[in-house]
């Protein structure tokens, strides 16, 4: 099937399958799934600027489906998600402007692709270290007969405490997330970082924001998953609009992918209630590696295969 907006020919079954897999993973891990959807589109022959914009468009619908399911499970901190919107939108626009600047050069695919690979490898490596350390600590605690923390943040509590020592007013309370006091600026900084990578690399950048919520702000994993999906709805919607005005969105590709993603997102969201936080994070680790491998393949071959 030929998609006239981006000028590429892709089998729609491939797009539906990618959307379904990304939907399951996004609903389970609280990420938009761009760490796989973006490389999958790139390998299929979609130019990088369309990869970024189209991935954002497809993720909006999937995140709505998954967030509704997480809302019924009590996994969304609405207050936190709404506060993050301002920082995220500013970051998305900054990332989109960076893409526009790169479109005027001959190095857009390589710069964005290599950035994608570095970020995915870094996230995967750090989460491997943290998750293994946390699970070992929990096993030692059980062996010693001690009660393991229900918030499953033992290995990262030091990082979160350091962030919450930022004493820049105003401070807010996040009772749903169990946070008694947090600087508004720390939350906005996390949101801006996630927003920038969303606008620059495509998707909701949940592979950045979800770990930041857990490790930097100390949000329980299940709440981070649901809240990130809720926030992605807003940030990806804005990202889709700004990239559409810049001519970077193939809406037909996004709609075909969404047919599979809508089903997968509900399945993934339901599965989160059967797994503890550290195991969710540990299961997430191979996925950025797969996305990085796909992106490296597209870069090494000179141009994605069709």
N, C-alpha and C positions, 0 to 999 in steps of 0.2 A: 504494500500500500504506500502510495506517495503522499507525503504531507507537504502541501504547496507553500506553507509559510516559511518553513526552514529549508525546503527543497531536498529532503532526504526520503529514502525509501526504506521502510521498516515493516516487518511482519507484525500485525496487530496482536497476534497471539503472544509474541515475545513481550510486547508492552504490557499486556494484561497480566502475564506471569510475573514480570518484574514488579508491577503494582501490587499484586497479591502478596508476594514475599515481603516487599517493603512495608506493606500494611501490617502484616503480622509482627514484624520486627519493631515497627514504630509503635504499635499499640502496646507491645510488651516492654520495650525499653524506654518509652517516653521520648523518642526522637523522631524527627521527620522522615528519616531513612535516606537522606541525601548522600550519606557515606556509601550507599550501594546504588541508589537510583541515578545519581550523577555520573559515576563511572560507567554504569550500564548504558546510559544514553550516549556517552562519549564513545564507547566501544562500538555502538550501533551506527556511528557516523554522524551524530548530531554535532554541529559546531559549538565550541565552548560557551559562547554568549547565550545560545539557545538552551544549552544544558542548564545553565544557571537559572535563567528566567522560567523555563518550562518546568523544571523541578520544583520551583517555588509554587507555581500554579497547581500542580498535581497534589502537592502536600496539603494545601488548604482544606480540600474536601476530606481527605483521609484523616487529618487531625481533628476535624469536627466530629467525625464518627467515633474516633477513639476517645476523645475528651468527654463526650457524652457518656460513654461507658464508664470511664474513670470517675466521673461525677457521681454516678449511682453507687460506686464503690467507696466514696468518701476520700478519694485520693487527690483532690485539687484544693490548693490554697488560693482562693479567688483574690484575696487582698494582695498577696505576694505577686500573683500574675499581673494584676492591673498596675501595680507600682512599677513593674519591670517594663511596661509598654513604652514609656517615654525614652528610656535608655536604649531599648531595642530598636525603635523606629529611627533614632539618630544613627545608630550603628548600621542599620540596613542601608540607609541613604548613603552613608560614607562608603560602604562596600560597593554599592551600585555605581557610585561615581568613580571608584577605582577601576571597575570593569570598563566603564566608558572610556577612561583614559587609556586602558590597555588595548581597546578596540582600534585605536589609532596607530598601534604598533604592529610589528610582525611577530611578536613574542607572547601574545595573549594565551594561547593554548599551553605553552610550556610553563609560563609563570604561574598561571592558575592551577595547572595540573600538578606541578611540583609542590606548590603550597598545600594542595589537598593531601598529597602523599605525606609530607612532613607532619601536618596536623594529625592525620589519622594514626601514623606510627607513634607519635608522642602520646596521644590519648590512650592508645592500646597498651603501650609500655607502662605508663603510670598506673593505669587501672589494674594491670596484672600484678604489679608490686603490692598495691594497696589491698586488693581482694584476697590474695594469698595470705598476706600478713594478718588480715582481719580474721579469716577462717581459722588460721593456726592459733590465734589468740583465743578464739571461742572454744576450740577443742581443748586447749590447755585449761581454760576456765572450767569447762565441764568436768575434765579429769580431776581437777582440784576441788570439785564440788561447789564452785562459786556460780552465782547467777550471772548469765550473759546479758549484756545490755540489750533491751528490746529495740533500741534505736540503731543498732548495728553500725555505729560510727567509731568504734574503739580505736581503729588504726589511723583515723583522720581527725580525731577530736582536737589534737594539738593545732592543726592547720585552721580549723574552724574557729577555735578560741582566739587565735592570733588575729584573724580577720575581724572578729567581733570586738576586739580591743580598739579598733578604729574609733576614735572618740570625736567624730565630726557630727555635730547635730544637723538636722533633727534625727532623733532616734524613734524607732517604731517597734511595736510588738506584733508578733506573728503567732497567735495562739494555736492555729490549726497545725502549723509546722513545729510547734513546741519551742519557739524562739522568744525569749523574754525581752531581749533588747538587741537591736541591730541598727547600724547606721544606714540611713537612706542612701548615702553615697556609695557604700559598699554594694548594695543591691543594684543601683543604677550602673555601676562599673561592670558587674557581672553581665547585666542585660546588654550593655553596649558592646562588650566583647562578642557575645553570642550573636547580636544583631549584625555586627560587621562581617563576621564569617558567613552569616546567612546571605547578606547582600553580595559578598565577594565570591563565595564558593557555591551558592545555591542551597535550596532546601531551608529547613528551619534551623539548621546548625545545632540541633539538639545534642549531637555528639560532643559539642563544646559546652552548651548550656547545662545539660543534665549533670555531667560531672562537676561543673562549677557550683551548681546548687548543692550538691552532696558534699564536696570537699572544701569549698570556700565558705559556704554559708551554713553548713551543718544541717541541711534539710534532710529528713528521713527519705530513704530511697523511693518508697512507694509514693510519697507526696511529691517528690521531685519529678517522678515519671509523669504523674497526672498534671501537675502544674506546668511543666514544660510543654506538654501537648496543648494545654489551654492557651499558653502564651504564644505558641507557634501559630495558632489560628490567626492571631492579630498581626504578628510580625510577618508571616508568610503572605498574608493578604496585602499588606502594605508593599512588601517586596515584589509581589506579582504586578501590582499596579504601576510601581515606578519602573520596573523592567519592561512592562508592556508599552509604556510611553516611549521607552528607548528602543523598541523594536526587538526585544530579546525573548519573546514568549511565543511558542507554538501551542496554542490552546487546544488544537485537535489532538496532539500527542498527549497532553495532560489529561484530557477527557477519557481517552482510551485507557490510560494507565489507572485512572480513578475507578473504573469498573471492577478491576481486581482488588485495588487497595481498600475500597469500602468494606468488602467482605473480610479481608485479612485483618484490618484494624480492629474489628470487634472480637475476633478470635484472640489476637495478641493481648488486648486489654483484659479479657477474661482470665487469661493464663497467669497474670501477675499475682493474683490472690493465692496462688499455690506455691510461691517461691519467696524465700527470705531475701532481704536487701543485698547482702554480700554475694549471694548466688546469682541474683539478677545481674549484678555488675560483672561477675566473673564470666557469665555466659555472653555478655556483650563484647568481650575482648576480641574474639576472632573476627568479628564483623568488620571493624575498621581495617583489619589486615586484608580482608578479602577486597574491600573497596580500594585500598591502596594498590593491591596487585592488579586489579582491573585497570586502574588509572596508569600504572607503570606500563602495562601491556600496550595501551593506546599510545602512550608517549614514545615507547621504544620502536613501535612499528611505523612511526612517522606520521600516521593519521589513522583514526579508528577504522576498523574494518566494517563493511556493510553487509 
